[in-house]
Amino acid sequence: MLKAYQKSFSSLQKVLDLLLVIGCWAIAYLIRFYYLPEGEQGLEILFVKMTPVLSVITLYCFYKNDLYLSQRFSHRYHEILSVLRANSIAVVCFVLLLYFFGAERLSRLPLVIYYVISTLVLISFRMIVRNFLRSLRKKGQNLRHILLVGNGFPLKKYIHNSRLFKDSGIHFKGWIDSEGMAEELDIPHIEKTYSEIKNEIAPDAIVLSYQNKDSNKVEEFIGDNYNDIIPIQILPDLSYSLIGHKIEDFGGVPLLTVN
């Protein structure tokens, strides 16, 4: 259910971003050629021809910057910077295409006007959407229901961050095999196994973490439930990582480097 909602919301965001880009491009044209002095006339067709190119480039840059994925786990300042970066890259790519492949030249002023207006509008729109979703989550809607499994210490930090970032909308349905941490952090403790209650709870995702001494339970849990459609998120116990860690991608193989 949540995945279907996220997919629909992502599609809606793309449509709205497309409309905003077209609107900002039209406003930039009107300001430059109708409201500023020495505005040249008769360039409507040129601007109309450029509109699909600018729109496609912008949507692609937003997609590559993960702006059509759920932002519930990211800070609003991270989203603002992502929009700023994506729109800047899109405008630069658009200018390069015009320079190398455009038959007609366009002055820099309308491009600058568009960049300023579109950046402000796209960021403002994202913040309005974020505030709207936050208000929904305060009312108990659009929540992400999480089931915790294991005794791993990273679960404490996960819970802390979930409660710290109000935009996350995370609701904990319960905690299996917590070894007392559920009561400590005021989360319902579940005595039964996951196989016994999975149809009853039906979480949106499972967050799994065990201490190093019980690491075999991670493999056991995944082996027992890998056929389920509910995603499993694993939090590794990095208590032995003294000065940090990083995750790299080596040809599609994730590498966890421990310092």
C-alpha distance (Angstrom), angle and dihedral (degrees) to the residues before:
residue distance angle dihedral
M1 . . .
L2 3.80 . .
K3 3.81 91.9 .
A4 3.80 90.7 52.7
Y5 3.79 90.2 49.4
Q6 3.81 92.1 49.1
K7 3.80 91.5 49.8
S8 3.81 91.8 50.3
F9 3.80 91.8 45.9
S10 3.81 91.2 49.6
S11 3.81 90.7 52.0
L12 3.80 90.3 49.0
Q13 3.81 90.4 50.5
K14 3.79 90.9 53.4
V15 3.79 91.7 51.4
L16 3.80 92.3 48.1
D17 3.82 92.2 46.5
L18 3.79 88.8 50.8
L19 3.80 91.2 52.5
L20 3.81 91.5 46.8
V21 3.81 92.1 51.0
I22 3.81 91.5 49.6
G23 3.80 91.1 46.5
C24 3.82 93.7 48.9
W25 3.81 90.8 47.5
A26 3.81 90.2 52.3
I27 3.81 91.9 47.5
A28 3.81 90.7 50.2
Y29 3.80 89.0 53.2
L30 3.81 93.2 49.4
I31 3.80 93.8 47.4
R32 3.80 94.3 48.1
F33 3.79 100.6 42.6
Y34 3.80 103.3 28.2
Y35 3.80 108.3 28.8
L36 3.80 104.2 31.3
P37 3.82 121.7 69.2
E38 3.80 121.7 -98.6
G39 3.78 92.5 25.0
E40 3.77 114.0 171.1
Q41 3.80 117.7 -132.0
G42 3.79 131.8 -144.3
L43 3.81 99.2 45.0
E44 3.80 96.1 113.8
I45 3.81 94.1 106.3
L46 3.80 91.7 49.8
F47 3.80 91.7 52.5
V48 3.80 91.7 46.4
K49 3.81 90.5 52.5
M50 3.81 91.1 50.7
T51 3.81 94.4 49.3
P52 3.85 98.2 81.3
V53 3.80 91.5 46.8
L54 3.80 93.3 51.2
S55 3.81 91.6 44.6
V56 3.81 94.9 51.2
I57 3.82 93.1 46.0
T58 3.81 91.6 49.6
L59 3.80 94.8 48.6
Y60 3.79 90.7 47.3
C61 3.82 92.2 51.0
F62 3.80 90.6 48.3
Y63 3.79 89.4 50.2
K64 3.81 92.9 49.8
N65 3.80 89.9 50.3
D66 3.83 90.7 55.4
L67 3.80 93.0 -114.9
Y68 3.80 91.7 139.1
L69 3.78 92.6 57.0
S70 3.78 122.2 87.7
Q71 3.81 111.4 -74.5
R72 3.79 95.3 -166.7
F73 3.83 92.2 109.7
S74 3.80 96.7 46.0
H75 3.79 129.5 81.0
R76 3.80 117.3 -109.3
Y77 3.82 90.2 -118.0
H78 3.79 89.6 57.7
E79 3.80 89.7 53.5
I80 3.81 91.2 48.5
L81 3.80 91.2 52.4
S82 3.80 90.8 46.5
V83 3.81 91.5 53.6
L84 3.80 91.0 46.3
R85 3.80 91.8 49.6
A86 3.81 94.7 44.8
N87 3.80 94.5 47.7
S88 3.81 92.1 46.1
I89 3.80 91.6 51.8
A90 3.81 90.6 46.6
V91 3.80 93.2 52.8
V92 3.82 92.4 46.4
C93 3.82 91.1 50.5
F94 3.80 90.1 47.2
V95 3.80 91.5 51.9
L96 3.81 91.5 48.8
L97 3.80 91.3 50.8
L98 3.78 90.6 50.6
Y99 3.79 91.7 48.4
F100 3.80 97.4 48.4
F101 3.79 102.7 30.6
G102 3.80 107.1 18.7
A103 3.80 115.6 107.9
E104 3.81 90.9 -156.0
R105 3.78 128.0 45.6
L106 3.78 122.9 -127.2
S107 3.81 122.8 -156.0
R108 3.76 119.4 -112.6
L109 3.80 96.5 -120.6
P110 3.84 98.3 74.3
L111 3.81 89.1 46.8
V112 3.79 91.1 52.2
I113 3.80 91.1 46.8
Y114 3.80 90.6 49.9
Y115 3.81 93.0 47.8
V116 3.82 93.2 52.2
I117 3.81 95.0 44.3
S118 3.80 96.1 42.7
T119 3.80 93.5 47.6
L120 3.79 92.2 51.9
V121 3.80 93.4 43.8
L122 3.81 96.5 45.8
I123 3.82 92.8 47.3
S124 3.81 92.0 46.0
F125 3.80 90.6 49.4
R126 3.80 91.5 51.6
M127 3.80 91.5 50.6
I128 3.81 91.7 48.8
V129 3.81 89.8 51.9
R130 3.81 91.3 47.1
N131 3.81 92.2 50.9
F132 3.81 90.3 47.1
L133 3.80 91.7 52.3
R134 3.80 90.8 46.9
S135 3.80 90.3 54.3
L136 3.81 89.7 50.4
R137 3.80 91.6 50.8
K138 3.79 91.5 50.1
K139 3.80 86.4 58.2
G140 3.81 91.2 51.9
Q141 3.81 96.0 -101.3
N142 3.82 130.3 121.3
L143 3.81 90.9 21.5
R144 3.80 125.2 158.2
H145 3.80 107.9 -133.5
I146 3.80 111.2 -147.0
L147 3.79 130.9 -167.6
L148 3.81 114.7 -156.6
V149 3.79 120.2 -148.4
G150 3.80 127.5 -175.3
N151 3.78 143.6 20.9
G152 3.79 98.6 -93.2
F153 3.79 116.9 141.4
P154 3.85 92.5 -135.1
L155 3.80 87.3 71.2
K156 3.81 88.9 70.6
K157 3.80 90.9 56.9
Y158 3.80 90.1 45.0
I159 3.80 91.1 53.8
H160 3.80 91.5 45.6
N161 3.81 92.2 52.0
S162 3.80 92.0 45.6
R163 3.78 90.7 55.3
L164 3.79 92.9 41.7
F165 3.82 95.6 53.0
K166 3.79 103.8 60.7
D167 3.80 91.8 -171.3
S168 3.82 91.8 66.3
G169 3.80 94.4 79.0
I170 3.80 91.1 -157.3
H171 3.78 117.9 166.6
F172 3.80 118.8 -170.9
K173 3.80 111.3 -140.1
G174 3.78 93.6 -173.3
W175 3.78 148.4 -52.0
I176 3.79 126.9 -109.0
D177 3.82 122.5 -158.9
S178 3.81 93.7 0.3
E179 3.82 96.7 150.3
G180 3.80 92.0 -138.7
M181 3.81 98.6 -43.0
A182 3.83 92.4 106.1
E183 3.81 92.5 63.5
E184 3.80 90.8 42.8
L185 3.82 92.1 55.3
D186 3.81 96.3 37.3
I187 3.80 97.7 -112.5
P188 3.83 122.7 137.2
H189 3.80 110.2 -95.9
I190 3.80 116.0 -138.3
E191 3.79 117.5 -151.9
K192 3.80 96.3 -171.0
T193 3.79 126.2 79.8
Y194 3.78 121.4 -102.3
S195 3.80 93.1 -108.9
E196 3.82 88.7 57.2
I197 3.80 97.0 51.9
K198 3.82 106.6 24.2
N199 3.81 94.3 102.3
E200 3.78 90.7 47.2
I201 3.83 97.2 48.3
A202 3.84 101.4 32.3
P203 3.84 97.2 -174.6
D204 3.79 124.0 -164.9
A205 3.80 90.2 -126.7
I206 3.79 142.1 -4.4
V207 3.79 120.7 -130.4
L208 3.80 109.3 -155.5
S209 3.79 127.9 -168.1
Y210 3.80 134.9 152.6
Q211 3.77 132.7 177.6
N212 3.79 116.7 -102.5
K213 3.78 91.9 -102.0
D214 3.81 89.3 59.5
S215 3.81 97.5 38.1
N216 3.80 91.0 124.7
K217 3.81 88.3 69.3
V218 3.79 90.2 65.7
E219 3.80 91.2 60.0
E220 3.79 91.3 43.2
F221 3.80 92.8 52.3
I222 3.80 93.5 47.7
G223 3.80 91.3 45.6
D224 3.80 91.0 53.1
N225 3.80 95.8 46.1
Y226 3.80 108.3 27.5
N227 3.82 90.6 112.1
D228 3.81 92.9 59.7
I229 3.80 118.6 104.2
I230 3.82 91.3 -137.3
P231 3.82 109.5 101.1
I232 3.80 118.8 -119.4
Q233 3.80 118.5 -146.3
I234 3.80 116.0 -162.1
L235 3.80 123.3 -151.2
P236 3.82 109.3 -163.3
D237 3.78 119.1 -142.9
L238 3.82 103.3 -115.6
S239 3.79 97.3 172.5
Y240 3.83 87.4 126.9
S241 3.82 91.0 57.3
L242 3.79 100.2 100.8
I243 3.81 102.8 -178.6
G244 3.78 103.5 17.0
H245 3.77 141.6 -76.8
K246 3.79 140.9 -122.4
I247 3.78 136.7 -151.8
E248 3.80 119.7 -136.3
D249 3.78 134.6 -178.6
F250 3.81 116.9 -129.3
G251 3.79 106.8 -172.8
G252 3.80 91.8 -43.7
V253 3.82 93.9 -40.0
P254 3.84 112.5 114.8
L255 3.79 113.6 -133.1
L256 3.80 121.1 -162.6
T257 3.81 110.5 -158.5
V258 3.80 115.6 -161.9
N259 3.80 120.7 -160.2
